[in-house]
Amino acid sequence: MIPNSSRKRQRQRPPPPHHHASAIVEAFPHRTISESSQKLPRTSFSFNDPSTADVILRFFIDRSPFDSSNPSDSARHSDLQIYLHSRVISRAKYFSTLLSDRWQHQANNHNAGHVSRTIANCNNMFHLNLGVHDDPTVHLTVLQLLYTYDFPTVIASASTALEILPVALELLFEDCVKACVKFLEAVPWSEEEEKRVLSLIPLLREEESKELLARVSPGEDDFCEEMLHGLIEKAMYSQPNMAFVKVFVAKLLRDFSSRESARRVLERAFDANLRIVKESLEQYSSPDFRGDHNETEAIQRLHLHTAMTNGRHLLWLVERMIELKVADSAVKQWSEQAAFTVDLQKAFRDDAWRNIVPGLPAVMLRCTCKLASAVAAGTILSSRQEFAE
């Protein structure tokens, strides 16, 4: 055990993993750990090389007296010795402290029995013992990572990162901890993996766990709503694959956990698009003829195109609101647009729209029909007179 005064990292070492490191084994199904490391960028030393090593690390199974597992497994893993290099493994603060002169001096003076169990120095060769609670496969992988800086070669899945992270924390291997956390921040998790992330967060420092905590406990509803609003805007304004994005966001809205949050986000987007359509048609219906004729005509065409584009977005939003049964506010707003109706009538009296945006009347009528049909079908509760006019 390392004295607290020797540790710079302000957290406790977690216990070694209590389950079999199947994820690591599956990551190298046809190779041993030594073989897989041949493709990794190395230090000037080689992993498990007895000809140059100055550290011998022996694994022993540190089991509870009440553990009923097979004792033969303990004997087999206790015989496992790995040849390492003090300059390399000092990247992990656990080994750096064990191999420091100060720790060796304190250990020799105060607890000779403990030294024989943990560290001994014979003929310039350090003999270390490391207790594990189960198969040391994950520990071997982390030791291998001490000899490389190319962590993504090994940390290629969330399950692998979750296997390695507890051991990296145990050995105070900072570079490996950061690589695992960074990988977990960037990839999706299964439900089981999320539970494991939650169990490891208390072992991380605050700055390391901040992004992970944001994933598992988003906190304020505003955060989720802003994210959802951004996706809706992306669906409406992403030009190359608009149809695909709209289908994706529609499914996301259907599956969204908070119906009230979805309602607020859709109403916000509906208000914004309705305002743009109204302003565009108002400007088209009351043009400013003080400028050049060609310039005025171009601006008029732009107003109509803007009204048409946002009218289509409006129709998509109406469909989503009806689908989620949150169109009550949209029905009320749509039925109270007297000035908007007048501007539409003015625009449709002018034949110019037929050549510029021939589909505009159909889009506006479809919005009205869909909302009216939803009210008639009882999907949306509304006052009787809203569509009477």
Disulfide bonds with the S-S distance in Angstrom:
none
